[in-house]
């Protein structure tokens, strides 16, 4: 909001310079953005927040300056000259007004005025308009803009002769109704939009812009000044739907003063007479379906110090609120404050306390720590759970990525189990659905890193997945490039299926869970190189090599082998044992190791063989490791040689060879019975 200093001084008798005013107002919540010179005047440019539409006017900012400098606010002095003649005018020409939609238009005021001639406004008025960034047009139009800037009330002038009736009807637009606005564009209106019409057709869009059919021209000799109060939500919706923003809509959609409409119309007539361009031709027509009731707020005295953390003297509380236009009455240990009509941002006692602190000075706030009256609530257990997964993945050399939760529908399709969760008003087609999986974003991040020349990429993300059944938390990861860095101690090798299997096992170990694995088919993973992660008979995730079609769709090199996986953290943590970790002493007694090699069908999974071994062995079996797998010369077709290293150990004694022998015999017998295994 650009404000000439000379205009401010008509309302406030303050001798401070623009720099001093700006510095002080900056401490009071209205920061001075810039200073500029305009002729002999100085223009201050204030940034007004959306909750303070009253400060989108000279009058509103002057009231703030008066309160800040503790000087009287004298708006009655500005308008005293000539206004009484307009108010006392009786008879003459009037304009009939009908409000069909009182919920959208709470007040509508009209007054007829005669114009001697349409021409340029005086230089002083043009200079002030230019200083505020408004282009002068003609004396009548300039008056409506002048009143808008001065008191914050949008106005419009109709050519009286162009109105059918002549009459004004405030109604909703009719089906298929169209209107050419003042910017020359034809607007298609809908029935939820408010229009200002005459007896036959729409002449303006309520609260947004006037129409070209009743525009004031050089031939105009009689006008109707209109001033109204429109519902903020209706104006905002209409302005957005039409893509039409104006100075009027900016004020109405934030909340205008519902009581100033009649005064604005009278002020316009006063200015018309002052500049010698005409005079009011009749009395004011003021239609107000319901008189607005001022809000009243109770402010306990103890609440001020309780919220601000400092004591503000009662006399200063009264002074600040009254200088801002509140009617304040002490009542025991509290104040009763009547909210002025222009302060649409005042809804509760905390709003009053903010005004007190703002004008008393935040610089007076003492530096203290807030008192702790009760222990803070415990943190969400999911925070610690996610932290464990994050720590484990970071320890395995992965870097954390953070991607968007909304993705392209095409990218989500391979990962869907049902219908996608769509976004009603997406920013674009690239962000049209909520992600059903963490992997699409992770794969895009891998592609981004590869395009920027990074060959070895390990990324993970912990986040929320969305489906029609609800939300779940998951950990997704992707790995491409080398499994081990270059080192003199060994040759480099690329990441493979068993590396990512180890990632899953290590992540599950953080939750004291031992998963099993089974073959699975997923459209986004290579068949035969994909596995399901199973815990307690329930699949809680998948991992494997990314399908070439998915990689190609994201511009990843065809030579890259990308391994990815995802695990349901909600299910993983639910499977974790409830008891806490306990320390155990190191074993006192030695372990006994036995190796066994068997021939089984090559379609049999190693996981199944390990399960058979564990179920047949006694509790002294503490480890079963597959250390060799061989197919080739000497092995019958359709068979595979598997070698296992079994470790036995007792916590209370040294095992004998006979005990271990019995255990080995039981294991081999179980393998023969379950899988027709042959011992080699």
C-alpha positions as CSV (number, residue, x, y, z in Angstrom):
1,X,0.0,0.0,0.0
2,X,1.6,3.2,-1.2
3,X,0.9,6.2,1.1
4,X,1.8,9.9,0.5
5,X,3.0,11.4,3.8
6,X,1.0,14.6,3.2
7,X,-2.3,12.6,3.0
8,X,-1.4,10.9,6.3
9,X,-0.9,14.3,8.0
10,X,-4.4,15.3,7.2
11,X,-5.6,12.7,9.7
12,X,-2.7,12.7,12.1
13,X,-0.8,15.8,13.5
14,X,2.6,14.1,13.5
15,X,5.8,15.9,12.6
16,X,8.0,12.8,12.2
17,X,9.7,12.1,8.9
18,X,8.8,9.2,6.7
19,X,12.0,7.4,7.7
20,X,11.0,7.8,11.4
21,X,7.5,6.7,10.8
22,X,8.6,3.7,8.9
23,X,11.1,2.7,11.5
24,X,8.5,2.9,14.3
25,X,5.8,1.2,12.3
26,X,8.3,-1.6,11.4
27,X,8.4,-2.3,15.2
28,X,4.7,-2.3,15.3
29,X,4.0,-5.0,12.7
30,X,3.6,-2.8,9.5
31,X,7.1,-2.9,8.0
32,X,8.2,-0.1,5.8
33,X,9.4,-1.6,2.5
34,X,10.7,1.4,0.6
35,X,10.8,5.1,0.3
36,X,10.3,7.1,-2.9
37,X,10.0,10.7,-3.7
38,X,7.0,12.1,-5.7
39,X,7.2,15.8,-6.4
40,X,7.3,17.6,-3.1
41,X,5.7,14.7,-1.3
42,X,7.2,11.5,0.1
43,X,5.6,8.1,-0.6
44,X,5.8,5.3,2.0
45,X,5.3,1.7,0.7
46,X,3.8,-0.5,3.4
47,X,3.4,-4.3,3.2
48,X,-0.1,-5.0,4.6
49,X,-0.9,-8.5,5.7
50,X,-4.0,-10.3,4.5
51,X,-5.7,-10.1,7.9
52,X,-5.6,-6.3,8.0
53,X,-7.9,-5.0,5.2
54,X,-8.5,-1.9,7.3
55,X,-4.9,-0.8,6.6
56,X,-5.5,-0.9,2.8
57,X,-6.5,2.8,3.2
58,X,-5.0,6.1,4.2
59,X,-7.5,6.3,7.1
60,X,-6.5,2.8,8.4
61,X,-2.8,3.4,8.3
62,X,-3.2,6.9,9.8
63,X,-5.1,5.3,12.7
64,X,-2.2,3.0,13.4
65,X,0.3,5.9,13.2
66,X,-1.8,7.9,15.6
67,X,-1.8,5.0,18.1
68,X,1.9,4.5,17.7
69,X,2.8,8.2,18.3
70,X,0.1,8.7,20.9
71,X,-1.5,11.6,19.1
72,X,-5.2,12.2,18.3
73,X,-6.8,10.7,15.3
74,X,-8.9,13.4,13.6
75,X,-10.8,12.0,10.6
76,X,-13.8,14.1,11.4
77,X,-11.7,17.2,10.6
78,X,-11.0,16.0,7.1
79,X,-14.6,15.7,6.0
80,X,-16.4,18.4,7.9
81,X,-16.3,21.0,5.1
82,X,-19.3,20.6,2.8
83,X,-20.4,17.1,4.1
84,X,-23.3,18.5,6.1
85,X,-24.9,20.0,2.9
86,X,-25.0,16.6,1.3
87,X,-26.4,14.9,4.4
88,X,-29.2,17.5,4.8
89,X,-30.2,17.3,1.2
90,X,-33.9,16.4,1.0
91,X,-36.1,15.3,-1.9
92,X,-34.7,15.3,-5.4
93,X,-33.9,12.2,-7.6
94,X,-33.5,8.9,-5.9
95,X,-32.7,5.4,-7.2
96,X,-34.8,2.4,-6.2
97,X,-32.7,-0.5,-4.9
98,X,-33.7,-4.1,-4.3
99,X,-31.5,-6.8,-2.7
100,X,-32.6,-10.3,-3.7
101,X,-29.6,-12.0,-2.1
102,X,-29.1,-10.5,1.4
103,X,-26.7,-13.3,2.4
104,X,-24.4,-12.2,-0.4
105,X,-24.9,-8.5,-0.1
106,X,-25.4,-7.1,3.4
107,X,-25.8,-3.5,2.4
108,X,-26.2,-1.5,-0.8
109,X,-26.2,2.3,-1.0
110,X,-26.9,4.5,-4.0
111,X,-27.1,8.3,-4.5
112,X,-27.8,10.2,-7.7
113,X,-25.6,13.2,-8.6
114,X,-25.6,15.6,-11.5
115,X,-22.3,16.2,-13.3
116,X,-21.5,19.5,-15.0
117,X,-19.0,17.9,-17.4
118,X,-16.8,14.8,-17.5
119,X,-13.1,15.9,-17.6
120,X,-9.8,15.7,-15.8
121,X,-9.8,15.9,-12.1
122,X,-7.7,18.6,-10.3
123,X,-4.0,18.3,-10.2
124,X,-3.8,17.7,-6.5
125,X,-6.2,14.7,-6.8
126,X,-4.3,13.3,-9.8
127,X,-1.0,13.7,-7.9
128,X,-2.2,11.8,-4.9
129,X,-3.7,9.0,-7.1
130,X,-0.4,8.7,-9.0
131,X,1.5,8.6,-5.8
132,X,-0.6,5.6,-4.7
133,X,0.0,3.9,-8.1
134,X,-3.5,4.6,-9.6
135,X,-3.8,6.1,-13.1
136,X,-6.1,9.2,-13.3
137,X,-9.0,8.7,-15.8
138,X,-11.7,11.4,-15.3
139,X,-13.1,13.4,-12.4
140,X,-15.9,11.0,-11.6
141,X,-13.8,7.8,-11.8
142,X,-11.0,9.5,-9.9
143,X,-13.4,10.4,-7.1
144,X,-14.4,6.7,-6.7
145,X,-10.7,5.7,-6.6
146,X,-9.9,8.6,-4.2
147,X,-12.6,7.4,-1.7
148,X,-11.3,3.8,-2.1
149,X,-7.8,4.8,-1.2
150,X,-8.9,7.2,1.5
151,X,-11.3,5.1,3.6
152,X,-10.9,1.6,2.0
153,X,-14.4,1.4,0.6
154,X,-14.7,0.3,-3.1
155,X,-17.1,2.4,-5.1
156,X,-18.5,2.5,-8.6
157,X,-20.3,5.1,-10.7
158,X,-23.1,4.2,-13.2
159,X,-24.3,6.4,-16.0
160,X,-27.9,7.1,-14.8
161,X,-29.2,7.4,-18.3
162,X,-28.0,3.9,-19.3
163,X,-29.8,2.1,-16.5
164,X,-33.1,0.5,-17.4
165,X,-35.9,1.6,-15.1
166,X,-33.8,3.3,-13.8
167,X,-33.4,0.8,-10.9
168,X,-30.8,-1.3,-9.2
169,X,-31.3,-5.0,-8.4
170,X,-28.8,-7.0,-6.5
171,X,-29.3,-10.6,-7.6
172,X,-27.6,-13.8,-8.8
173,X,-26.6,-14.1,-12.4
174,X,-29.1,-15.9,-14.7
175,X,-28.2,-19.1,-16.5
176,X,-26.1,-18.2,-19.6
177,X,-25.9,-14.5,-18.7
178,X,-22.9,-12.6,-20.0
179,X,-21.4,-9.3,-19.2
180,X,-18.7,-7.1,-20.8
181,X,-16.6,-5.7,-18.0
182,X,-14.7,-2.4,-18.0
183,X,-11.6,-4.1,-19.2
184,X,-13.4,-4.9,-22.5
185,X,-13.7,-8.7,-22.0
186,X,-16.9,-10.6,-22.2
187,X,-17.4,-12.7,-19.1
188,X,-19.6,-15.8,-18.9
189,X,-21.4,-15.7,-15.6
190,X,-22.8,-18.6,-13.5
191,X,-25.7,-18.7,-11.1
192,X,-23.5,-18.6,-8.0
193,X,-22.1,-15.2,-9.0
194,X,-23.6,-12.0,-7.7
195,X,-24.4,-9.2,-10.2
196,X,-25.6,-5.6,-9.9
197,X,-28.4,-5.3,-12.5
198,X,-30.9,-2.8,-13.6
199,X,-34.5,-3.7,-14.4
200,X,-33.4,-5.7,-17.5
201,X,-29.8,-6.9,-17.5
202,X,-26.6,-7.2,-15.4
203,X,-24.5,-4.0,-15.2
204,X,-21.7,-5.0,-12.9
205,X,-20.1,-8.1,-11.1
206,X,-20.8,-7.5,-7.4
207,X,-17.6,-6.6,-5.6
208,X,-15.3,-7.3,-8.6
209,X,-15.8,-4.9,-11.5
210,X,-18.3,-2.7,-13.3
211,X,-19.8,-3.3,-16.7
212,X,-19.0,-1.4,-19.9
213,X,-22.7,-0.9,-20.9
214,X,-23.2,1.6,-18.0
215,X,-19.7,3.1,-18.1
216,X,-19.4,6.9,-17.5
217,X,-18.5,8.7,-20.7
218,X,-17.9,12.2,-21.9
219,X,-21.6,12.5,-22.6
220,X,-22.7,11.5,-19.0
221,X,-24.5,14.2,-17.1
222,X,-26.1,12.2,-14.3
223,X,-24.5,9.4,-12.4
224,X,-25.3,7.0,-9.6
225,X,-22.6,6.5,-7.0
226,X,-22.8,3.0,-5.5
227,X,-21.3,1.8,-2.3
228,X,-21.9,-1.7,-0.8
229,X,-20.9,-4.5,1.5
230,X,-20.4,-7.9,-0.2
231,X,-19.9,-11.3,1.3
232,X,-16.1,-12.0,1.3
233,X,-16.4,-15.7,0.3
234,X,-18.7,-14.9,-2.6
235,X,-16.4,-12.2,-4.0
236,X,-13.3,-14.4,-3.6
237,X,-15.0,-17.3,-5.4
238,X,-16.2,-15.1,-8.2
239,X,-12.9,-13.4,-8.6
240,X,-11.1,-16.7,-8.8
241,X,-13.6,-18.3,-11.1
242,X,-13.3,-15.4,-13.6
243,X,-9.6,-14.9,-13.2
244,X,-10.4,-11.3,-12.5
245,X,-8.6,-9.4,-9.7
246,X,-9.3,-5.8,-9.0
247,X,-8.7,-3.2,-6.2
248,X,-12.3,-3.7,-5.2
249,X,-12.2,-7.5,-5.0
250,X,-8.9,-7.4,-3.0
251,X,-10.6,-5.4,-0.3
252,X,-14.0,-7.1,-0.3
253,X,-12.6,-10.7,-0.2
254,X,-10.5,-9.8,2.9
255,X,-13.4,-8.2,4.7
256,X,-14.7,-4.6,4.3
257,X,-16.2,-2.3,6.9
258,X,-20.0,-3.1,6.7
259,X,-20.9,0.3,8.3
260,X,-19.0,2.7,6.1
261,X,-21.0,2.3,2.8
262,X,-23.3,5.3,3.2
263,X,-20.5,7.6,4.4
264,X,-18.4,6.7,1.4
265,X,-21.3,7.7,-1.0
266,X,-21.7,11.0,0.8
267,X,-17.9,11.6,0.7
268,X,-18.0,11.0,-3.0
269,X,-20.7,13.7,-3.4
270,X,-18.7,16.0,-1.2
271,X,-15.6,15.6,-3.4
272,X,-17.7,16.1,-6.6
273,X,-18.9,19.4,-5.2
274,X,-15.5,20.4,-3.9
275,X,-13.8,20.0,-7.3
276,X,-16.6,21.9,-9.0
277,X,-17.7,18.9,-11.2
278,X,-21.3,18.6,-9.9
279,X,-23.4,18.0,-6.8
280,X,-25.8,15.4,-5.3
281,X,-29.2,15.5,-6.9
282,X,-31.2,13.7,-4.2
283,X,-31.2,11.9,-1.0
284,X,-29.3,8.7,-0.2
285,X,-30.9,5.3,-0.7
286,X,-29.6,2.9,1.9
287,X,-30.8,-0.7,1.9
288,X,-29.6,-2.8,4.8
289,X,-31.4,-6.1,5.3
290,X,-29.9,-6.6,8.7
291,X,-28.0,-4.1,10.9
292,X,-24.6,-5.6,11.8
293,X,-24.0,-6.1,15.5
294,X,-20.6,-5.2,16.8
295,X,-18.7,-8.0,18.5
296,X,-17.8,-7.8,22.2
297,X,-14.8,-9.5,23.7
298,X,-14.0,-10.0,27.3
299,X,-10.3,-9.6,28.3
300,X,-9.3,-10.8,31.8
301,X,-6.5,-8.7,33.1
302,X,-4.5,-11.7,34.1
303,X,-4.5,-13.0,30.5
304,X,-2.4,-10.1,29.3
305,X,0.6,-10.9,31.4
306,X,0.0,-14.6,31.1
307,X,0.3,-14.5,27.3
308,X,2.8,-11.7,26.8
309,X,5.0,-12.6,29.8
310,X,5.2,-9.0,31.0
311,X,3.0,-6.7,33.0
312,X,1.3,-3.9,31.0
313,X,-0.2,-1.1,33.1
314,X,-4.0,-0.9,33.0
315,X,-3.8,2.7,31.8
316,X,-1.7,1.6,28.8
317,X,-4.1,-1.2,28.0
318,X,-7.0,1.3,27.9
319,X,-5.0,3.8,25.9
320,X,-3.9,1.4,23.2
321,X,-7.3,-0.2,22.6
322,X,-9.2,3.1,22.6
323,X,-6.7,4.7,20.3
324,X,-7.3,1.8,17.9
325,X,-11.0,2.4,17.9
326,X,-12.2,-0.1,20.6
327,X,-14.8,0.9,23.1
328,X,-13.4,-0.4,26.4
329,X,-15.2,-0.7,29.7
330,X,-13.5,-2.0,32.9
331,X,-15.5,-4.6,34.7
332,X,-13.9,-6.0,37.9
333,X,-10.8,-8.0,37.0
334,X,-11.4,-7.8,33.2
335,X,-12.2,-5.4,30.4
336,X,-15.2,-5.5,28.0
337,X,-14.1,-4.4,24.5
338,X,-16.5,-3.6,21.7
339,X,-14.7,-4.4,18.4
340,X,-14.9,-1.5,15.8
341,X,-16.5,-2.5,12.5
342,X,-13.3,-2.2,10.5
343,X,-11.4,-4.7,12.6
344,X,-12.6,-7.9,10.9
345,X,-9.5,-9.7,12.3
346,X,-10.7,-9.5,15.9
347,X,-12.3,-12.8,17.1
348,X,-10.9,-13.7,20.5
349,X,-9.1,-12.3,23.5
350,X,-5.7,-13.3,22.2
351,X,-6.2,-10.9,19.3
352,X,-6.7,-8.1,21.7
353,X,-3.6,-9.1,23.6
354,X,-1.6,-9.1,20.4
355,X,-2.7,-5.5,19.7
356,X,-1.6,-4.5,23.2
357,X,1.8,-6.2,22.9
358,X,2.3,-4.7,19.4
359,X,1.7,-1.1,20.4
360,X,3.2,-1.4,23.9
361,X,6.4,-2.6,22.3
362,X,7.7,-6.1,21.8
363,X,11.1,-4.7,22.7
364,X,9.8,-4.6,26.3
365,X,9.4,-8.3,26.5
366,X,11.7,-9.8,29.0
367,X,14.0,-12.7,28.1
368,X,12.6,-15.6,30.1
369,X,12.1,-19.3,29.7
370,X,8.5,-20.5,29.8
371,X,7.3,-22.2,32.9
372,X,6.8,-26.0,32.6
373,X,3.6,-26.9,34.4
374,X,3.5,-30.5,33.3
375,X,5.7,-33.1,31.7
376,X,5.5,-33.1,27.9
377,X,3.5,-35.9,26.4
378,X,5.5,-39.0,25.2
379,X,6.6,-38.9,21.6
380,X,4.8,-40.9,19.0
381,X,6.4,-44.4,19.1
382,X,6.6,-44.3,15.3
383,X,9.3,-41.6,15.5
384,X,11.7,-43.9,17.4
385,X,10.7,-46.8,15.1
386,X,11.5,-44.8,12.0
387,X,14.7,-43.6,13.5
388,X,15.9,-47.1,14.0
389,X,15.3,-47.9,10.3
390,X,17.0,-44.7,9.3
391,X,20.1,-45.4,11.4
392,X,20.3,-49.0,10.1
393,X,20.1,-47.9,6.4
394,X,22.6,-45.0,6.9
395,X,25.0,-47.5,8.6
396,X,24.8,-49.6,5.5
397,X,26.0,-46.8,3.3
398,X,22.7,-45.5,2.0
399,X,21.9,-41.8,1.7
400,X,18.4,-40.5,2.6
401,X,16.2,-39.0,-0.1
402,X,13.0,-37.0,0.4
403,X,10.6,-37.1,-2.5
404,X,7.1,-35.8,-3.1
405,X,4.1,-37.7,-1.9
406,X,2.1,-36.9,-5.0
407,X,3.2,-38.4,-8.3
408,X,2.1,-38.9,-11.9
409,X,-0.7,-41.5,-12.4
410,X,1.4,-43.3,-15.1
411,X,4.3,-43.7,-12.6
412,X,2.0,-45.0,-9.9
413,X,0.3,-47.6,-12.1
414,X,2.8,-50.5,-11.8
415,X,2.7,-50.3,-8.0
416,X,-1.0,-50.1,-7.4
417,X,-3.0,-52.9,-5.7
418,X,-6.3,-51.2,-6.3
419,X,-7.6,-47.8,-7.3
420,X,-5.3,-44.9,-6.9
421,X,-5.9,-42.1,-4.4
422,X,-6.4,-39.1,-6.7
423,X,-5.9,-35.4,-6.0
424,X,-9.0,-33.3,-6.6
425,X,-7.1,-30.2,-7.7
426,X,-3.6,-31.3,-8.8
427,X,-1.0,-28.7,-9.6
428,X,-0.4,-30.6,-12.9
429,X,-0.7,-34.1,-14.4
430,X,2.7,-34.8,-12.9
431,X,1.2,-34.6,-9.4
432,X,-2.2,-36.1,-9.9
433,X,-2.2,-39.1,-7.5
434,X,-0.9,-39.9,-4.0
435,X,2.0,-42.4,-4.1
436,X,1.0,-46.0,-3.5
437,X,4.7,-46.9,-2.9
438,X,8.0,-45.2,-1.9
439,X,9.8,-46.7,-4.9
440,X,8.6,-44.4,-7.8
441,X,10.2,-41.4,-6.1
442,X,13.3,-43.3,-5.1
443,X,13.8,-44.5,-8.7
444,X,13.4,-41.0,-10.0
445,X,16.0,-39.8,-7.5
446,X,18.4,-42.6,-8.8
447,X,17.8,-41.4,-12.3
448,X,18.6,-37.8,-11.3
449,X,21.9,-38.9,-9.7
450,X,22.8,-41.0,-12.7
451,X,22.1,-38.1,-15.1
452,X,24.5,-36.0,-13.1
453,X,27.3,-38.5,-13.5
454,X,27.2,-40.5,-10.3
455,X,27.7,-44.2,-11.1
456,X,27.3,-45.7,-7.6
457,X,24.0,-44.8,-6.0
458,X,22.5,-46.0,-2.8
459,X,19.3,-44.2,-1.7
460,X,16.5,-44.8,0.8
461,X,13.4,-43.0,2.0
462,X,11.1,-43.5,4.9
463,X,7.6,-42.1,4.2
464,X,3.9,-42.7,3.9
465,X,2.1,-44.7,1.2
466,X,-1.5,-44.1,0.3
467,X,-4.2,-46.5,-0.8
468,X,-8.0,-46.6,-0.6
469,X,-7.7,-48.6,2.6
470,X,-5.7,-45.9,4.4
471,X,-2.1,-44.9,5.0
472,X,1.0,-47.0,5.9
473,X,4.6,-46.1,6.6
474,X,7.3,-47.8,4.6
475,X,11.0,-47.8,4.0
476,X,12.1,-48.0,0.3
477,X,15.6,-48.3,-1.1
478,X,17.4,-48.6,-4.4
479,X,21.0,-49.6,-5.1
480,X,23.0,-49.5,-8.4
481,X,26.7,-49.6,-9.2
482,X,29.4,-51.2,-7.1
483,X,28.7,-53.4,-4.1
484,X,32.2,-52.7,-2.7
485,X,34.4,-49.7,-3.3
486,X,37.8,-50.0,-5.0
487,X,40.4,-51.4,-2.5
488,X,43.8,-53.1,-2.7
489,X,42.6,-56.0,-0.7
490,X,40.1,-57.3,-3.3
491,X,38.6,-57.0,-6.7
492,X,35.6,-54.7,-7.3
493,X,32.2,-56.2,-8.0
494,X,28.7,-54.9,-8.9
495,X,25.8,-55.1,-6.6
496,X,23.7,-58.3,-6.9
497,X,20.5,-59.8,-5.5
498,X,22.2,-61.2,-2.4
499,X,23.5,-57.7,-1.4
500,X,20.0,-56.3,-1.2
501,X,18.8,-59.4,0.5
502,X,21.4,-58.7,3.1
503,X,20.1,-55.1,3.4
504,X,16.6,-56.5,4.2
505,X,18.0,-59.0,6.8
506,X,20.0,-56.3,8.5
507,X,17.1,-53.9,8.6
508,X,14.9,-56.7,10.1
509,X,17.6,-57.5,12.6
510,X,17.2,-54.0,14.0
511,X,13.7,-55.0,15.1
512,X,14.9,-58.5,16.3
513,X,12.9,-60.1,13.5
514,X,14.1,-62.9,11.3
515,X,12.3,-62.8,7.9
516,X,11.9,-65.6,5.4
517,X,11.8,-65.2,1.7
518,X,9.7,-66.6,-1.1
519,X,9.7,-66.1,-4.8
520,X,7.2,-63.5,-6.1
521,X,6.1,-61.9,-9.3
522,X,5.8,-58.1,-9.6
523,X,5.5,-56.2,-12.9
524,X,8.1,-53.7,-11.8
525,X,10.7,-56.4,-10.8
526,X,12.6,-58.9,-13.0
527,X,11.0,-62.3,-12.9
528,X,13.3,-64.8,-11.1
529,X,15.1,-62.0,-9.4
530,X,12.3,-60.9,-7.1
531,X,11.5,-62.1,-3.6
532,X,8.8,-61.5,-1.1
533,X,9.7,-60.7,2.6
534,X,7.7,-62.9,4.9
535,X,7.3,-62.5,8.6
536,X,5.0,-64.8,10.6
537,X,3.4,-66.0,7.4
538,X,2.5,-62.5,6.2
539,X,4.2,-60.7,3.3
540,X,5.5,-57.3,4.5
541,X,7.6,-56.3,1.6
542,X,9.4,-57.1,-1.7
543,X,12.8,-56.6,-3.2
544,X,14.6,-57.5,-6.4
545,X,16.0,-56.2,-9.7
546,X,14.1,-53.4,-11.2
547,X,12.4,-54.3,-14.5
548,X,14.2,-52.8,-17.6
549,X,10.9,-51.2,-18.8
550,X,10.5,-49.2,-15.5
551,X,14.2,-48.2,-15.7
552,X,13.9,-47.1,-19.4
553,X,10.8,-45.0,-18.6
554,X,13.0,-43.0,-16.3
555,X,15.9,-42.6,-18.7
556,X,18.2,-44.9,-16.8
557,X,21.0,-46.6,-18.8
558,X,20.1,-50.0,-20.2
559,X,23.4,-51.3,-18.9
560,X,22.5,-50.5,-15.3
561,X,21.3,-53.3,-12.9
562,X,19.2,-51.5,-10.3
563,X,18.0,-53.4,-7.3
564,X,15.2,-52.0,-5.2
565,X,13.1,-53.0,-2.3
566,X,10.3,-51.8,0.1
567,X,9.3,-53.0,3.5
568,X,6.2,-52.1,5.5
569,X,7.5,-50.5,8.8
570,X,4.2,-50.8,10.5
571,X,4.1,-54.5,10.0
572,X,7.8,-55.0,10.7
573,X,7.6,-53.2,14.1
574,X,4.4,-55.0,15.0
575,X,6.3,-58.3,14.5
576,X,9.1,-57.2,16.8
577,X,9.1,-58.9,20.2
578,X,7.5,-56.9,23.0
579,X,10.3,-57.5,25.6
580,X,13.3,-55.3,25.8
581,X,16.8,-56.3,24.8
582,X,18.8,-58.1,27.5
583,X,22.5,-58.6,27.7
584,X,23.8,-62.2,27.6
585,X,27.2,-63.4,28.7
586,X,29.6,-64.8,26.1
587,X,29.4,-68.6,25.9
588,X,31.6,-70.5,28.3
589,X,31.7,-73.7,26.3
590,X,33.1,-74.3,22.8
591,X,31.1,-74.8,19.7
592,X,31.2,-77.8,17.4
593,X,31.0,-77.3,13.6
594,X,29.9,-79.9,11.1
595,X,29.6,-79.6,7.3
596,X,27.2,-81.5,5.2
597,X,26.6,-81.6,1.4
598,X,23.4,-82.9,-0.2
599,X,21.9,-83.3,-3.6
600,X,18.4,-81.9,-4.0
601,X,16.1,-80.7,-6.8
602,X,17.3,-77.4,-8.3
603,X,13.8,-76.0,-7.9
604,X,14.0,-76.3,-4.1
605,X,14.8,-73.0,-2.4
606,X,17.6,-72.7,0.1
607,X,15.2,-71.2,2.6
608,X,13.1,-74.3,2.6
609,X,16.1,-76.5,3.2
610,X,17.2,-74.3,6.1
611,X,13.8,-74.6,7.6
612,X,13.9,-78.4,7.5
613,X,17.3,-78.4,9.1
614,X,16.2,-76.1,12.0
615,X,13.0,-78.1,12.6
616,X,14.9,-81.4,12.8
617,X,17.9,-80.3,14.8
618,X,17.9,-80.0,18.6
619,X,18.1,-76.6,20.4
620,X,21.8,-76.9,20.5
621,X,21.9,-75.9,16.8
622,X,22.8,-72.2,16.9
623,X,23.7,-71.6,13.2
624,X,23.0,-73.0,9.7
625,X,24.9,-71.4,6.9
626,X,24.8,-72.3,3.2
627,X,28.4,-71.8,2.0
628,X,28.4,-73.5,-1.4
629,X,26.0,-74.2,-4.3
630,X,27.2,-76.2,-7.3
631,X,25.7,-77.3,-10.6
632,X,27.8,-78.8,-13.4
633,X,30.1,-81.7,-14.0
634,X,29.3,-84.7,-11.8
635,X,25.9,-83.4,-10.8
636,X,22.8,-85.0,-12.4
637,X,20.6,-82.8,-14.5
638,X,17.8,-81.2,-12.5
639,X,19.9,-81.5,-9.3
640,X,22.0,-79.1,-7.3
641,X,24.6,-79.6,-4.7
642,X,24.1,-77.6,-1.5
643,X,26.7,-77.4,1.3
644,X,25.7,-76.3,4.8
645,X,27.9,-75.5,7.8
646,X,26.0,-76.3,11.0
647,X,27.2,-75.0,14.4
648,X,26.2,-76.6,17.7
649,X,26.7,-75.2,21.1
650,X,25.3,-75.7,24.6
651,X,25.2,-72.9,27.2
652,X,25.8,-75.3,30.1
653,X,28.2,-78.0,29.0
654,X,30.6,-79.1,26.3
655,X,28.9,-81.2,23.7
656,X,30.2,-84.6,23.0
657,X,30.8,-86.1,19.5
658,X,28.0,-88.6,20.1
659,X,25.5,-85.8,20.8
660,X,26.5,-83.9,17.7
661,X,26.4,-87.1,15.7
662,X,22.9,-87.9,16.8
663,X,21.8,-84.4,15.8
664,X,23.5,-84.6,12.4
665,X,21.8,-88.0,11.8
666,X,18.4,-86.5,12.6
667,X,19.0,-83.6,10.2
668,X,20.1,-85.8,7.3
669,X,17.1,-88.2,7.9
670,X,14.7,-85.2,7.8
671,X,16.3,-83.9,4.6
672,X,16.0,-87.3,2.9
673,X,12.3,-87.7,4.0
674,X,11.2,-84.2,3.2
675,X,13.2,-83.5,0.0
676,X,14.6,-86.9,-1.2
677,X,18.0,-85.5,-0.5
678,X,21.2,-87.6,-1.1
679,X,24.2,-87.0,1.1
680,X,27.4,-86.6,-0.9
